[in-house]
Amino acid sequence: MKDNMITVGLDIGTTKITTVIGEIAPDGSVDIIGEGTVPSEGIKRGAVVNLERTIQAIKSSVAAAERVSGVRVDNAYVSVAGNHARALTSHGLAAIRRSQEIGTADVERAIENARAVPLDPNLEVIHALPQEYVVDGQEGIKSPVGMHGVRLEVDVHIVAGAAGPLANLRRCVQEAGLQVRGLVLESLASGLATLDHAEQDQTVVVIDMGGGTTDIGVFKRGNLSHSACIPIGGDHVTTDLAQILKIPMEEAENVKRKYGAALPELADPDLTLEITNAAGSTHAISAFELSRIIKPRIAEIYGLVRDEIDRVLGPVELIAGGVVLTGGGSLLRGVAELARERFRLPVRVGRPRGVGGLTDIVAGPVHAAAVGLVLYGGQQRLGVGSAVSAVPASVPVPQPAEPSSPVAAGAGMSTGRPVSMDFEPPVVTETVVVNPPAPPKKERPARPEGSKSLMDRMREFFKDWM
């Protein structure tokens, strides 16, 4: 076992902290050799709220993984979640001299031009993720190096996080005895671990249902093209149960996991629970009624996910081919069926793929992000997977944004509409008239008042599905 081929993923969440140690072979295959999961303390909605408790939890998680693997680790790829992150997609262009092949420097120049967008001074770039390239109008190019052309274009998905929360996260990891090898967006890591080969050829929505947040990642042909975070997760379902049933959070969590369902029709019709509240009084509730408490919160999460995608990319039924659910919240019975009903798309629960070793331990959706961090680290260390390259932590913060900048305004998770991959740059031509001018064209009649455009008719057609 070579130390330089050991990669560590540290997933710091609201409810748990998971450390996964992977051994990367020269051919890129990954074996999981260590895992440690402990309850998370000091994290709320993806952000550090108690330094000491977070540091101790990280130490415990890493120590558990080291005991299983027999390997001492000193660095890790760390997940980033929370609504402090912002994302936008920017377009970059690089001119290529005639008779010359496109080189790596040309690709980097196009990406740097795309990154030259004004951002709030309090934001720090986490990722600059190239999408597909366009060479002289030819779209769908994964790697343009070695090709001939005079115009290279690329859309880059830029993810930035608030400097304060990121600094607190780094401090916790460093004081726990680890160096931060890289920060990785939670939804990106989850997608790397769960998407199969067929899904990498289409547009898929990945929904990571965590305890404090729900992370959204829209992958287009294997590339992360849109990301967002909703500050609602599985803990809110537990809170609903605790408040309505008047029981402690721990007991509410156990009730949710053992007897809960996102759809009342999936609940056991013959099951009745005896609930004893803090005052000592006992009352009965059926599993059907329990599910009726759970369903509205899960439906709310799906509604917010749908609103985010519809706002930025368009109706989800038109832009996506399927939905992949992952994270601890996806283990609740009925969540896939409810998602299928809400999104009108094929839905499955995503589990980590493409790894060996301790697969029985990391086979569940709760380990998707941690395994994805290891896979991401393997790509970076072997020099592959350039489509998801990260920006080093030392990247200087871009210049302050103008007041009109959508990112500075902080409007939602994604602050700019991603550039369509079908975009073609407008061609301006000059026409010289050499013949007598043709008779003037008749003006196009104005649209009658009250008529609807094609997009309005399409939205009205789908409104009952939304």
C-alpha positions as CSV (number, residue, x, y, z in Angstrom):
1,M,0.0,0.0,0.0
2,K,1.5,3.3,-1.0
3,D,0.7,6.4,1.0
4,N,0.5,8.6,-2.0
5,M,-2.3,6.5,-3.4
6,I,-4.5,6.9,-0.3
7,T,-7.4,9.4,-0.6
8,V,-9.7,10.4,2.2
9,G,-13.2,11.8,2.0
10,L,-14.6,13.8,4.9
11,D,-18.3,14.4,4.7
12,I,-19.3,16.9,7.4
13,G,-23.1,17.0,7.7
14,T,-25.7,18.3,10.1
15,T,-26.6,14.9,11.6
16,K,-23.4,12.9,11.0
17,I,-19.7,13.2,10.1
18,T,-18.4,10.4,7.9
19,T,-14.8,9.6,7.0
20,V,-14.0,7.2,4.1
21,I,-10.5,6.1,3.2
22,G,-9.9,4.8,-0.3
23,E,-6.9,3.2,-2.0
24,I,-6.5,4.4,-5.5
25,A,-4.8,2.0,-8.0
26,P,-2.7,3.3,-10.9
27,D,-5.6,2.2,-13.3
28,G,-8.0,4.4,-11.4
29,S,-9.9,1.7,-9.6
30,V,-10.9,2.5,-6.0
31,D,-11.0,0.2,-3.0
32,I,-12.6,1.4,0.2
33,I,-10.4,0.3,3.1
34,G,-11.7,2.4,6.0
35,E,-14.9,4.0,7.3
36,G,-15.9,5.9,10.4
37,T,-19.3,7.6,11.1
38,V,-20.1,9.5,14.3
39,P,-23.0,11.8,15.2
40,S,-22.4,15.4,14.2
41,E,-22.3,18.1,16.8
42,G,-21.7,21.7,16.2
43,I,-23.1,21.8,12.6
44,K,-26.3,23.5,11.6
45,R,-27.6,23.5,8.0
46,G,-24.2,22.8,6.7
47,A,-22.4,25.6,8.6
48,V,-20.2,25.3,11.8
49,V,-21.9,26.8,14.8
50,N,-19.7,25.2,17.5
51,L,-16.0,24.8,16.8
52,E,-15.0,22.6,19.7
53,R,-17.8,20.1,19.2
54,T,-17.1,19.9,15.5
55,I,-13.4,19.3,16.0
56,Q,-14.0,16.5,18.4
57,A,-16.5,14.9,16.1
58,I,-14.1,15.0,13.2
59,K,-11.3,13.5,15.3
60,S,-13.6,10.6,16.4
61,S,-14.7,9.9,12.8
62,V,-11.2,9.9,11.4
63,A,-9.9,7.8,14.3
64,A,-12.6,5.2,13.6
65,A,-11.7,5.0,9.9
66,E,-8.0,4.7,10.7
67,R,-8.6,1.8,13.1
68,V,-10.5,-0.1,10.3
69,S,-7.9,0.6,7.6
70,G,-4.7,0.5,9.7
71,V,-3.6,3.6,7.9
72,R,-2.7,7.0,9.4
73,V,-4.1,9.9,7.3
74,D,-3.1,13.6,7.4
75,N,-5.2,15.2,4.6
76,A,-8.7,14.9,3.2
77,Y,-11.2,16.2,0.6
78,V,-14.0,17.9,2.5
79,S,-17.6,18.4,1.5
80,V,-19.3,21.8,1.4
81,A,-23.0,22.3,1.8
82,G,-25.3,25.0,3.1
83,N,-27.1,27.9,1.6
84,H,-24.1,30.2,1.9
85,A,-22.9,28.9,-1.5
86,R,-23.7,30.6,-4.8
87,A,-23.5,29.3,-8.3
88,L,-23.6,30.7,-11.8
89,T,-22.6,29.6,-15.3
90,S,-20.3,31.9,-17.4
91,H,-19.2,31.8,-21.0
92,G,-15.5,31.9,-22.0
93,L,-13.9,32.4,-25.4
94,A,-10.3,31.9,-26.7
95,A,-9.0,32.7,-30.2
96,I,-6.8,30.1,-31.8
97,R,-4.2,30.9,-34.5
98,R,-4.7,29.3,-37.9
99,S,-2.8,26.1,-38.7
100,Q,-2.3,25.5,-35.0
101,E,-3.8,22.7,-32.9
102,I,-5.7,23.5,-29.7
103,G,-3.5,23.0,-26.7
104,T,-3.9,22.7,-23.0
105,A,-2.9,26.4,-22.6
106,D,-5.7,27.4,-25.0
107,V,-8.3,25.5,-22.9
108,E,-7.0,27.0,-19.7
109,R,-7.2,30.5,-21.3
110,A,-10.9,29.9,-22.3
111,I,-11.7,28.8,-18.7
112,E,-9.9,31.7,-17.2
113,N,-11.9,34.1,-19.4
114,A,-15.1,32.5,-18.2
115,R,-14.0,32.9,-14.6
116,A,-13.4,36.6,-15.1
117,V,-16.8,37.6,-13.7
118,P,-17.4,40.0,-10.9
119,L,-18.2,38.3,-7.6
120,D,-19.1,39.6,-4.2
121,P,-15.8,40.2,-2.3
122,N,-17.0,38.0,0.6
123,L,-17.3,35.0,-1.8
124,E,-14.5,32.4,-2.4
125,V,-14.5,30.3,-5.5
126,I,-14.7,26.6,-4.8
127,H,-15.1,25.1,-8.3
128,A,-14.8,26.2,-11.9
129,L,-16.4,23.3,-13.7
130,P,-16.0,23.3,-17.5
131,Q,-19.0,22.0,-19.4
132,E,-18.8,20.8,-23.0
133,Y,-16.6,22.8,-25.4
134,V,-17.5,24.4,-28.8
135,V,-14.9,24.6,-31.6
136,D,-15.9,26.8,-34.5
137,G,-19.6,26.2,-33.8
138,Q,-19.2,22.4,-33.4
139,E,-20.9,21.5,-30.0
140,G,-20.7,18.5,-27.7
141,I,-16.9,18.3,-27.5
142,K,-15.6,16.8,-24.3
143,S,-11.8,17.4,-24.8
144,P,-10.8,19.9,-27.6
145,V,-7.0,19.3,-27.1
146,G,-5.4,18.3,-30.4
147,M,-8.3,19.6,-32.6
148,H,-8.0,22.4,-35.2
149,G,-10.1,25.5,-35.2
150,V,-9.9,29.3,-34.8
151,R,-12.6,29.8,-32.0
152,L,-12.8,27.8,-28.8
153,E,-15.7,28.4,-26.4
154,V,-16.7,26.9,-23.1
155,D,-19.4,27.3,-20.5
156,V,-18.0,27.1,-17.0
157,H,-20.2,26.4,-13.9
158,I,-18.7,28.5,-11.1
159,V,-19.4,27.6,-7.5
160,A,-18.5,30.0,-4.7
161,G,-19.0,30.0,-1.0
162,A,-19.0,32.6,1.8
163,A,-15.5,33.2,3.0
164,G,-16.5,33.0,6.7
165,P,-18.2,29.6,6.8
166,L,-15.4,28.1,4.6
167,A,-12.7,29.5,6.9
168,N,-14.5,28.0,9.9
169,L,-14.8,24.6,8.1
170,R,-11.0,24.7,7.3
171,R,-10.1,25.6,10.9
172,C,-12.1,22.6,12.3
173,V,-10.5,20.2,9.9
174,Q,-7.0,21.6,10.5
175,E,-7.3,21.6,14.3
176,A,-8.5,18.0,14.0
177,G,-5.1,17.1,12.6
178,L,-5.8,17.1,8.8
179,Q,-4.9,19.3,5.9
180,V,-7.7,20.3,3.6
181,R,-6.6,18.9,0.2
182,G,-9.7,20.3,-1.5
183,L,-13.2,21.5,-0.9
184,V,-15.9,19.8,-2.9
185,L,-19.6,20.7,-3.3
186,E,-21.8,18.1,-1.7
187,S,-24.1,17.6,-4.8
188,L,-21.1,17.2,-7.1
189,A,-19.6,14.4,-4.8
190,S,-23.0,12.7,-4.6
191,G,-23.4,12.7,-8.4
192,L,-20.0,11.3,-9.0
193,A,-20.8,8.3,-6.7
194,T,-24.3,7.5,-7.8
195,L,-24.8,8.2,-11.6
196,D,-24.4,5.2,-13.9
197,H,-23.1,5.3,-17.4
198,A,-26.5,5.6,-19.1
199,E,-27.4,8.6,-16.9
200,Q,-24.1,10.3,-17.7
201,D,-25.3,10.6,-21.3
202,Q,-28.5,12.5,-20.4
203,T,-29.7,15.2,-18.1
204,V,-30.3,14.0,-14.5
205,V,-31.3,15.7,-11.3
206,V,-29.5,14.5,-8.2
207,I,-31.2,15.4,-4.9
208,D,-29.1,14.7,-1.8
209,M,-31.6,14.7,1.1
210,G,-29.5,15.4,4.2
211,G,-30.5,16.2,7.8
212,G,-30.3,20.0,7.7
213,T,-30.2,20.7,3.9
214,T,-31.3,19.3,0.6
215,D,-28.6,19.7,-2.1
216,I,-29.6,19.9,-5.8
217,G,-27.3,19.0,-8.7
218,V,-28.4,19.0,-12.3
219,F,-25.9,16.9,-14.4
220,K,-26.0,17.4,-18.2
221,R,-24.1,14.6,-20.0
222,G,-22.0,13.9,-16.9
223,N,-21.2,17.6,-16.1
224,L,-22.6,19.6,-13.2
225,S,-24.5,22.4,-15.0
226,H,-26.6,23.7,-12.1
227,S,-26.4,23.5,-8.3
228,A,-28.5,24.8,-5.4
229,C,-29.2,24.2,-1.7
230,I,-32.5,24.2,0.2
231,P,-32.2,24.8,3.9
232,I,-34.7,22.1,4.7
233,G,-33.9,18.4,5.3
234,G,-34.9,15.3,7.2
235,D,-34.4,16.9,10.6
236,H,-37.4,19.1,9.8
237,V,-39.6,16.0,9.5
238,T,-38.3,14.8,12.9
239,T,-39.1,18.2,14.4
240,D,-42.6,18.1,13.0
241,L,-43.2,14.7,14.6
242,A,-41.7,15.8,17.9
243,Q,-43.8,19.0,18.1
244,I,-47.1,17.3,17.1
245,L,-46.6,14.1,19.2
246,K,-45.0,16.0,22.1
247,I,-42.1,13.6,22.3
248,P,-38.2,14.1,22.4
249,M,-36.3,14.5,19.2
250,E,-34.5,11.2,19.6
251,E,-37.7,9.3,20.0
252,A,-39.3,11.1,17.1
253,E,-36.3,10.1,14.9
254,N,-36.7,6.5,15.9
255,V,-40.5,6.6,15.1
256,K,-39.8,8.2,11.8
257,R,-37.2,5.6,10.7
258,K,-39.1,2.5,11.9
259,Y,-42.7,3.4,11.1
260,G,-42.7,6.5,8.9
261,A,-43.7,6.7,5.3
262,A,-43.9,9.6,2.8
263,L,-47.1,8.3,1.4
264,P,-50.0,7.3,3.7
265,E,-51.1,4.6,1.3
266,L,-47.8,2.8,1.9
267,A,-48.2,2.8,5.7
268,D,-49.2,-0.3,7.5
269,P,-53.0,0.0,7.9
270,D,-53.1,-2.4,10.9
271,L,-50.3,-0.7,12.9
272,T,-51.1,1.5,15.8
273,L,-48.4,3.1,18.0
274,E,-48.7,3.9,21.7
275,I,-46.9,7.3,22.2
276,T,-46.0,8.5,25.7
277,N,-45.2,12.2,25.9
278,A,-42.9,14.1,28.3
279,A,-45.8,14.6,30.7
280,G,-46.3,10.9,31.0
281,S,-49.7,10.7,29.2
282,T,-50.2,8.1,26.6
283,H,-52.1,8.3,23.3
284,A,-52.5,6.2,20.2
285,I,-51.7,7.1,16.6
286,S,-52.0,4.9,13.6
287,A,-49.1,4.5,11.0
288,F,-51.5,6.1,8.5
289,E,-51.9,9.3,10.6
290,L,-48.1,9.3,11.2
291,S,-47.5,9.4,7.4
292,R,-50.0,12.2,7.0
293,I,-47.7,14.3,9.3
294,I,-44.6,13.4,7.2
295,K,-45.9,13.8,3.7
296,P,-46.5,17.6,3.7
297,R,-42.8,18.3,4.7
298,I,-41.4,16.0,2.0
299,A,-43.8,17.4,-0.6
300,E,-42.6,20.9,0.4
301,I,-39.0,19.9,-0.2
302,Y,-39.8,18.6,-3.6
303,G,-41.8,21.7,-4.4
304,L,-38.8,23.9,-3.6
305,V,-36.6,21.7,-5.7
306,R,-39.0,22.0,-8.6
307,D,-39.3,25.8,-8.2
308,E,-35.5,26.2,-8.2
309,I,-35.1,24.1,-11.4
310,D,-38.1,25.6,-13.2
311,R,-36.9,29.2,-12.4
312,V,-33.4,28.7,-13.8
313,L,-33.6,25.9,-16.4
314,G,-37.3,25.6,-17.3
315,P,-39.9,22.9,-16.6
316,V,-38.2,19.9,-15.1
317,E,-40.1,17.4,-17.2
318,L,-38.7,19.1,-20.4
319,I,-35.1,19.4,-19.4
320,A,-34.4,16.2,-17.3
321,G,-34.6,12.5,-18.1
322,G,-34.7,11.3,-14.5
323,V,-34.2,12.0,-10.8
324,V,-31.7,10.3,-8.5
325,L,-32.4,10.5,-4.7
326,T,-29.6,10.0,-2.3
327,G,-28.6,10.9,1.3
328,G,-30.1,9.7,4.5
329,G,-33.5,11.2,3.8
330,S,-33.9,8.9,0.7
331,L,-34.2,5.9,3.0
332,L,-37.7,6.9,4.2
333,R,-40.3,4.7,2.7
334,G,-42.3,6.3,-0.1
335,V,-39.9,9.2,-0.9
336,A,-39.2,7.8,-4.4
337,E,-42.9,7.2,-5.1
338,L,-43.8,10.7,-4.0
339,A,-40.9,12.2,-6.1
340,R,-42.2,10.2,-9.1
341,E,-45.6,11.7,-8.5
342,R,-44.3,15.3,-8.1
343,F,-41.7,15.4,-10.9
344,R,-43.4,13.1,-13.4
345,L,-40.1,11.5,-14.2
346,P,-38.3,8.2,-13.5
347,V,-37.0,8.2,-10.0
348,R,-34.5,5.9,-8.2
349,V,-32.6,5.9,-5.0
350,G,-28.9,6.3,-5.7
351,R,-26.2,4.3,-4.0
352,P,-22.4,4.5,-4.4
353,R,-21.1,2.7,-7.5
354,G,-17.7,2.0,-9.0
355,V,-15.8,1.0,-5.8
356,G,-14.5,-2.2,-4.3
357,G,-13.3,-3.2,-0.8
358,L,-15.7,-2.6,2.0
359,T,-18.7,-2.2,-0.3
360,D,-21.1,-3.7,2.2
361,I,-20.3,-0.8,4.7
362,V,-20.6,2.0,2.2
363,A,-23.4,0.6,0.0
364,G,-26.1,2.8,1.3
365,P,-27.2,6.3,0.1
366,V,-26.0,7.8,3.4
367,H,-22.4,7.2,2.2
368,A,-22.9,8.6,-1.3
369,A,-21.2,12.0,-0.7
370,A,-18.2,10.5,1.3
371,V,-17.5,7.9,-1.4
372,G,-17.9,10.6,-4.1
373,L,-15.2,12.7,-2.3
374,V,-12.8,9.7,-2.6
375,L,-13.7,9.3,-6.3
376,Y,-13.2,13.0,-6.8
377,G,-9.8,12.9,-5.1
378,G,-8.8,9.9,-7.1
379,Q,-9.5,11.8,-10.3
380,Q,-7.5,14.8,-9.2
381,R,-4.5,12.8,-8.1
382,L,-4.4,10.7,-11.3
383,G,-4.9,13.8,-13.5
384,V,-8.2,12.6,-15.0
385,G,-11.7,14.0,-14.8
386,S,-10.8,17.5,-15.8
387,A,-14.5,18.3,-16.4
388,V,-14.8,18.6,-12.6
389,S,-11.6,20.2,-11.7
390,A,-11.6,22.3,-8.5
391,V,-10.1,25.7,-7.9
392,P,-7.3,25.6,-5.3
393,A,-8.2,27.1,-1.9
394,S,-5.5,29.8,-2.5
395,V,-7.3,31.3,-5.6
396,P,-7.6,35.0,-5.1
397,V,-11.1,36.4,-4.5
398,P,-12.4,38.1,-7.7
399,Q,-13.1,41.8,-7.8
400,P,-16.2,43.2,-6.1
401,A,-19.4,43.0,-8.1
402,E,-21.4,46.0,-9.3
403,P,-24.7,46.5,-7.5
404,S,-26.6,45.2,-10.5
405,S,-24.7,41.9,-10.4
406,P,-27.1,38.9,-9.9
407,V,-24.5,37.3,-7.6
408,A,-24.1,40.4,-5.4
409,A,-27.8,40.6,-5.1
410,G,-27.8,37.2,-3.6
411,A,-31.0,36.1,-5.3
412,G,-31.3,32.4,-4.6
413,M,-28.7,29.7,-4.8
414,S,-28.0,30.1,-8.5
415,T,-27.6,33.7,-9.4
416,G,-27.4,33.5,-13.2
417,R,-29.2,31.6,-15.8
418,P,-26.9,28.9,-17.1
419,V,-25.9,29.4,-20.7
420,S,-27.7,26.9,-22.9
421,M,-25.4,24.2,-24.4
422,D,-27.3,24.8,-27.7
423,F,-26.3,28.4,-27.9
424,E,-24.7,29.6,-31.2
425,P,-23.0,33.0,-31.3
426,P,-24.9,35.4,-33.5
427,V,-23.4,36.1,-37.0
428,V,-23.6,39.7,-38.2
429,T,-23.6,40.1,-42.0
430,E,-23.7,43.2,-44.1
431,T,-25.9,43.1,-47.2
432,V,-25.2,45.4,-50.2
433,V,-28.3,46.1,-52.3
434,V,-27.5,46.1,-56.1
435,N,-31.0,45.6,-57.4
436,P,-34.0,47.9,-57.0
437,P,-35.5,47.5,-53.6
438,A,-38.3,45.0,-53.2
439,P,-41.7,46.2,-52.2
440,P,-42.0,46.7,-48.5
441,K,-43.2,43.7,-46.6
442,K,-46.5,43.8,-45.0
443,E,-46.4,44.3,-41.3
444,R,-47.0,41.2,-39.2
445,P,-50.4,41.6,-37.5
446,A,-50.2,42.1,-33.8
447,R,-51.1,39.2,-31.6
448,P,-54.8,39.5,-30.5
449,E,-55.2,40.6,-27.0
450,G,-55.6,37.6,-24.6
451,S,-53.7,35.2,-26.9
452,K,-50.9,33.1,-25.5
453,S,-47.4,32.3,-26.7
454,L,-46.1,28.7,-27.3
455,M,-44.3,28.7,-23.9
456,D,-47.4,30.0,-22.1
457,R,-49.4,27.2,-23.7
458,M,-46.8,24.6,-22.7
459,R,-46.7,25.8,-19.1
460,E,-50.5,25.7,-18.9
461,F,-50.4,22.2,-20.3
462,F,-48.0,21.0,-17.6
463,K,-49.5,23.1,-14.7
464,D,-51.5,20.2,-13.4
465,W,-48.4,18.1,-13.2
466,M,-46.3,20.7,-11.3
